[in-house]
Amino acid sequence: MSRRGPRTALSASPLIRGGAVILPASDKDDDKLHGFDLATGETLWECITTTPGYGSAISCKLLGADCVAALVLNDLFVLRKTGASGAGRPERYDLAWRYAFPGGTNGNATTPLAAGPDLLVLTNERQTQAVRLSLDGGKPKATQVWAVDEAGRCSTPVLYQQRVYLHNGGELVCLALDDGKVLSRLPLIAEHCTVMLAGSVLLCLGSDGMLTVADASQPALKELASYPLMDDAKTWSHPAAVEGSLIIRSNADLRRVDLSAEANQQRSRD
């Protein structure tokens, strides 16, 4: 597969789903969510959207159907699987729900969080919302369940034990999924922070390379440890976890960082 494709929204990562590469982007004519054939690169389907933002699309199950959800600059778009593009062909998706979620000065830069069979959690530089999707007489409907002025900014939240965890620039915040109530806070200053879930533990990698490990087993957040993984570079990309280590892309290089107890003890001594 090789193609010259859409030219904007260059920070969005491709989503591979059902034999298709799904990507929010703009071309010379329209803003679209594109489905390209994984094998050939040909366009399978397109959904016209508003201006793409900086976040990527996700694949999830909503109301029992396979869906693709994407936050663009100022809106949420959710597409439902409607079949295949032809016999033996990749899956096809069509627009089901659209929900206005203004992204502020810089637009939306996160990925939606699938938090239930009919629920998505959205965050940006202004606030965090839970949105419930329904079919009212067969007509798609998106309804705000709650909204709080706790903004995840550029960090996509994670879900654990019916609690939402996000980083607001100065703190790691725990919210109740049912009503958005703040359950606890943990000071964590970072220009940007990627929050990852590992069992009942949160791994929070700041853009300065500091890894904060927090206990998420209870609503009250508790810091377990912190380690400087990089002291010579910055990172805004989401790391990949593999075999007790993190693969981190920074402005200096691509590195694999050992997270074993022995390695962390050595960092603490240093």
Buried (B, 14 or more C-beta within 10 A) or exposed (E): EEEEEBEEBEBBEBBEBBBBBBBBBBEEEEBBBBBBBBEEEEBBBBBEBEBBBBBBBBBBEBBEBBBBBBBBBBBBBBBBBBEBBEEEBBBBBEBBBBBEBEBBEEBBBBBBBBBBEBBBBBBBBBBBBBBBBEEEEEEBEBEEBBBBEBBBBBBBBBBBEEBBBBBBBEBBBBBBBEEBEEBBBBEBEBEBBBBBEEEEBBBBBBBBBBBBBBBBEEBEBEBEEBBEBBEEBBBBBBBEEEEEBBEBBBEEEEBEBBBEEEBBEEBEEE
